[in-house]
Amino acid sequence: MQIVTLTSDMGQSDYYLGALKGSLLSKCIDVQLIDIATHIPPFKLRQGASILQNAYPYFPKGTIHIMNVSASDAKGRMLCIHHHEHYFILFDNGAITLVFDGVPPETYLINDDVAESSSLLYAEGLCNVINAITSGLGLSIIGNRVQQVKSQRLMIPQQSPGFIKGTVIYFDQYGNAITNITKQMFEQHIGNSRFKIEFGTYEITKISQNYSDADVSDIVGIFNAENRLEIALNKYHAANMLSLKLDTSTILIEKLKD
């Protein structure tokens, strides 16, 4: 049975997701649908891409991953990518460069007659691509290799010795703020020195290994499974209670003098 994952901003309060799943189960050959995330806030492409990027390696090789977030921005252009022995069906709205940090060599623009972008929720086109993959026809039968696609990039933190200035790129379901500051950046510019992390009127001076290192309601700085700096409020919703905002809140790390 072919595993097909879904990453979407459709949510579950309307019929959209149910209709898409019903179409895939009806028209695709022997598939098993698994949700990665279907409650992504509407049009939050970067958040959807980050979730897919970090989730897909845990699935078996040969899995097909659908990302349907802000799909209308692609104006009907559908992409299929074969990368690291997985298949990805994305829309040409910038998602590809967010998921892969570039354009993989085996990237195909799906032919218009296969994509059928006029169908409800792009279901016909998605089914056509899935069936082409599972039947072993090869992607060259349904599309053409491309390198020129719509591109988006994560904001890159400002960096210099003893200094990093980043921002919040998404919030997880607990309200923890995921930043664009990586553990590698921290080790390169701060190292083992004393430091402070400032955001708004708040400040912390240590990186915790686990949430449990802090008392309930304490602010926690931690490098998560993505090796990105995460700002959390133990057992509380950091985004709301610390007034953190997507793409606009500044996260400042400075090395302190000994």
C-alpha positions in Angstrom: 0.0 0.0 0.0 1.3 3.4 -1.0 1.8 5.9 1.9 0.7 9.5 1.0 1.2 12.2 3.6 -0.7 15.5 3.8 0.6 18.9 5.0 -2.1 21.5 4.6 -3.7 24.7 5.8 -7.2 23.4 5.1 -8.0 22.7 8.7 -10.8 20.4 9.8 -13.7 22.9 10.4 -14.8 22.8 6.7 -15.4 20.1 4.1 -12.3 20.9 2.1 -9.9 18.4 3.7 -12.5 15.7 3.8 -13.3 16.2 0.2 -9.7 16.0 -0.8 -9.1 12.9 1.2 -12.2 11.3 -0.3 -11.1 12.1 -3.8 -7.6 10.6 -3.2 -9.0 7.4 -1.7 -11.5 7.1 -4.5 -9.3 7.7 -7.5 -5.8 6.7 -6.4 -4.6 3.1 -6.4 -4.3 1.4 -3.0 -3.1 4.5 -0.9 -2.9 5.0 2.8 -3.3 8.7 3.8 -1.4 10.0 6.8 -1.7 13.6 8.1 1.6 15.3 9.0 -0.1 18.6 9.8 -3.5 19.9 8.5 -4.0 22.8 11.0 -1.3 25.1 9.6 -2.6 28.7 9.8 -3.9 29.9 6.4 -1.2 30.9 3.9 1.7 30.3 6.4 3.9 28.7 3.7 7.1 28.9 5.8 5.5 27.1 8.7 4.2 24.4 6.4 7.5 24.0 4.7 9.4 23.7 8.0 7.0 21.1 9.3 7.3 19.0 6.2 11.1 19.4 6.0 11.5 18.0 9.5 8.9 15.3 9.3 9.5 13.6 6.0 12.8 11.9 6.8 11.0 9.7 9.4 8.8 8.1 6.8 9.7 5.1 4.7 11.5 5.5 1.4 9.1 5.8 -1.5 6.5 7.8 0.5 4.6 10.5 -1.5 4.3 13.8 0.4 1.6 16.4 -0.6 2.0 19.9 0.6 -1.1 22.0 -0.1 -0.5 25.3 1.6 -1.4 28.6 -0.1 -1.8 26.6 -3.3 -3.7 29.3 -5.2 -0.6 31.4 -5.3 0.9 28.9 -7.7 -1.7 29.8 -10.4 -2.2 26.1 -11.2 1.5 25.2 -11.6 2.1 21.9 -9.8 5.5 20.4 -9.2 6.7 16.9 -8.4 10.1 16.2 -6.9 12.0 13.0 -6.4 14.5 13.6 -3.6 16.3 11.3 -1.2 14.1 8.4 -2.3 10.9 10.3 -1.5 8.4 12.0 -3.8 6.9 15.4 -3.1 3.9 17.0 -4.8 4.1 20.8 -4.2 2.7 23.9 -5.8 5.0 26.5 -7.5 4.4 29.1 -4.8 7.9 29.2 -3.3 7.4 26.0 -1.2 10.1 24.1 -2.9 13.0 26.3 -1.9 11.7 26.5 1.7 11.5 22.7 2.0 14.8 21.9 0.2 16.9 25.1 0.5 17.2 25.0 -3.3 15.7 23.1 -6.3 16.5 19.4 -6.4 17.8 18.0 -9.7 14.7 15.8 -10.2 12.1 18.6 -10.1 9.3 18.3 -12.7 6.7 20.8 -13.7 3.6 18.8 -14.2 1.9 19.1 -17.6 -1.3 21.2 -17.6 -3.5 18.4 -18.8 -2.2 16.2 -15.9 -2.4 18.9 -13.2 -6.0 19.7 -14.1 -5.8 22.9 -11.9 -9.5 23.7 -12.4 -10.6 20.7 -10.4 -11.9 21.0 -6.9 -9.0 21.4 -4.5 -6.6 20.2 -7.2 -7.7 16.7 -6.4 -7.7 15.4 -10.0 -4.2 16.5 -10.6 -2.9 15.1 -7.4 -4.5 11.8 -8.1 -3.0 11.8 -11.6 0.5 12.4 -10.3 0.1 9.8 -7.5 -1.1 7.2 -10.0 1.8 8.0 -12.3 4.3 7.4 -9.5 2.7 4.2 -8.2 2.4 2.7 -11.7 6.1 3.2 -12.3 5.6 5.4 -15.4 8.3 7.9 -14.4 7.9 11.6 -13.9 9.1 12.4 -17.4 5.9 11.0 -18.7 3.8 13.6 -16.9 6.1 16.6 -16.8 9.3 18.3 -17.7 12.4 18.9 -15.6 12.7 22.5 -14.5 15.1 24.7 -12.4 13.3 28.0 -12.8 10.6 28.0 -10.1 9.2 30.6 -7.7 11.5 31.0 -4.9 11.2 32.0 -1.2 13.8 32.1 1.5 13.9 32.1 5.2 15.2 35.3 6.7 18.9 34.9 7.6 19.9 36.2 11.0 22.5 39.0 11.2 25.7 37.5 12.6 29.1 38.7 13.8 31.5 37.5 16.5 29.6 37.7 19.8 26.3 38.8 18.2 23.3 37.2 16.5 20.0 38.9 15.6 17.2 36.7 14.4 13.4 36.5 14.4 10.5 34.1 15.0 9.7 32.0 11.9 6.8 30.0 13.3 4.9 28.8 16.4 4.2 25.2 17.3 0.9 24.1 18.7 2.1 24.8 22.3 2.8 28.4 21.4 6.6 27.9 21.6 8.4 30.3 19.3 10.8 28.7 16.8 13.5 31.1 15.6 15.8 31.2 12.5 18.8 31.0 14.9 20.5 27.6 14.7 22.7 25.8 17.1 25.6 26.0 14.7 25.3 29.9 14.6 25.3 30.0 18.4 28.4 27.7 18.7 30.2 29.8 16.1 29.6 33.3 17.4 28.9 32.7 21.2 30.5 29.4 22.0 31.0 28.7 25.7 31.0 32.4 26.7 28.4 34.0 29.0 25.6 35.6 27.0 22.1 37.1 27.1 19.1 36.5 24.9 16.8 39.5 24.6 13.3 39.7 23.1 11.0 42.5 23.9 11.3 43.3 27.6 12.4 39.8 28.4 15.9 38.3 28.9 17.4 34.9 29.6 21.0 34.0 30.2 21.1 30.2 29.7 20.2 27.5 27.2 18.3 24.6 28.8 18.6 20.9 27.8 15.0 20.1 28.5 11.8 22.0 29.4 11.9 20.2 32.8 15.1 22.2 33.7 12.8 25.2 34.3 10.0 25.8 36.8 6.5 26.1 35.6 5.9 29.5 34.0 9.7 30.1 33.6 11.0 31.3 30.2 13.0 28.6 28.5 15.6 28.8 25.7 16.3 25.4 24.1 17.7 24.0 20.9 14.9 21.8 19.5 15.1 18.7 17.3 15.7 21.0 14.3 18.7 22.5 16.1 16.8 25.8 16.1 16.6 28.1 19.1 13.2 27.9 20.6 11.7 30.3 23.1 9.2 28.7 25.4 7.2 29.4 28.6 7.1 26.2 30.6 3.5 24.9 30.6 2.2 28.2 29.1 1.7 29.7 25.7 4.8 31.8 25.0 3.5 33.4 21.8 0.6 35.1 23.7 2.1 35.7 27.1 5.5 37.0 25.8 3.8 39.1 23.0 6.0 37.4 20.3 5.1 38.0 16.7 5.8 36.1 13.6 8.6 37.6 11.4 8.7 40.8 13.4 9.8 40.0 16.9 13.6 40.5 17.3 15.6 37.8 19.1 19.0 39.2 20.1 21.9 37.2 21.4 25.0 39.0 22.7 28.2 37.7 24.3 28.8 39.2 27.7 32.2 40.4 28.8 34.0 38.3 31.4 
